[in-house]
């Protein structure tokens, strides 16, 4: 796990600045505190920060040069099946000098180019400079577990694992209008665009080649829809899932550094721990964060399960001023406004884990792959939602919680929009009444995904929503996991995102997910006997946090809430119709629904104050 960065000037006579390359590289020091390196060659410069996981010696230093001297690579990630290629590489005359997956990856690229990508089981983002062809190749893994951003600026390409490295090199930071619209309605920007104008994401499963003169070409090397359509019929889904999941966990234990588990006590992370126990792994450390509020706390389940498995359990509570200080830290590390609202707590538990491990296994991805979100349930009967909407605009008002949200969701007009806004906390009609904003975002990338899902799952809105989430909401979760764990210099691995599970689960009938009361039927059947009923049947909590309590009772948050009333974000034309004082007043008067309205704006305010202000004096 590492941080990569680089720049390429399209004017061949212009030499890359070593100062710029070092500045970009060291903006990512938290991603790789163990080693640092650069490569300079005329108009190109590559930077690398290393977190040593495989082959802890200096032999794994990057940038890494191929044995024929033609290719230079900077790489972030892990190839879990890298040892499977040893015999093949030896037969092709390549003698490996290290025990790292980096050397194997570059040797495969040297032999086969990008055609070898489909054979990899791993998470990765890497860049390879071809000294002979004077061409740069950027590659990202299937689901985007590892981040990769780029910008075309000043007749040059800049790329990095995190956006802050681009801004450190002089790429201007300005809020993009379409990005802001999508953020307000959808909580985050999906696809290749970002909140920042001119800054883009290399999409998961894509390759970008950049010639020395600036000509670029982007191609898709892995497509989930095609993989699902081509997947053979699974004869015994429960047995297949259990065996494939166990093998995925086994692969993700490959490490020369200690490995632990982010164990919330919920079904997904507990399934990871149970698989480790079943496979007789010893000396496992588990880490969780607790809350004093019982409705947010799963600490006791994680503690009990760790004791049952003989794993070493570690827990903490983040509270008082530590919450605010950690929020400021993760706001800078995250690069985007926080939208899951669990980021400070995930950073804190990662810092708790840091003295004990360098790798953490996470249960991320299971909800999107197996229908674990409560918000999918209303999509089963869209016609009933239309009937609910006929009860009138005030139906459900004042009920609070899920009832109120259901009635508001029911008033969304089209089935497509029910899917596109399924993951939102407030809906278009709410934004119109609460913010005075009427026009919907373009949402072009989400609409493209919806069209793909229609051909895969005609007539099933729940499966459409899952497919869209797998390419959007899940990406936001993976970004959260990456920034929070790497903020503590720890690598995070997600066993549920093995490509065999992705394609296989996508090919199954919906009954394997939605049978029973709470979804995830196949996972619960596979884990029966491994996990206690209390975990199999426990209501989903996730890493939720008492933000209303923080804002109204913590002195640091109360002071920031006053600053929020006068925040410069409300000088942005798009947000100028919002009255922040009214929103705050209603929250203070006990209207709990205001949290959903305030938090995206409050986190945007925090982002402008503690992140964007480091790079620019104006966002407009």
Buried (B, 14 or more C-beta within 10 A) or exposed (E): BBBBBBBBBBEEEEBBBEEBBBBBBBBBEBBBEBBBBBBBBBBBBBBBBBBBBBBBEEEBBBBBBBBEEBBBBBBBBBBBBBEEBEEBBEEEEBEBEBBBBBBBBBBBBBBEEBEBBEEBBBBBBBBBBBBEEBBBBBBBBBBBBBBBBBBBBBEBBBBBBBBBBBBBBBBBBBBBBBBBBBBBBBBBBBBBBBBBBBBBBBBBBBBBBBBBEBEEEBEEBBEBBEBBEEBEEBEEBBEBBBEBBBBBBBBBBBBBBEBBBBBBBBBBBBBBBBBBBBEEBEEBBBBBBBBEEEEBBBBBBBBBBBEEBEBEBBBBBBBEEBBBBBBBBBBBBBBBBBBBBBBBBBBBBBBBBBEBBBBBBBBBBBBBBBBBBEBBBBBEEBEEBBEBBEEEEEBBEEEEEBEBBBBBBBBBEEBBBBBBBBBBBBBBBBBEEBBEBEEBBEBEBBBEBBEBBBEBBEEBBBBBBBBBBBBBBBBBBBBBBBBBBBBBBBBBBBBBBBBBBBBBBBBBEBEBBBBEEBBBBBBBBBBEEBBBEEBBEBEBBBBBBBBBBBBBEBEBBEEBBEEBBEBBBBEBEBBEEBEBEEBBEBBEEEBEBBBBBBBBBBBBBBBBBBBBBEBBEEBE
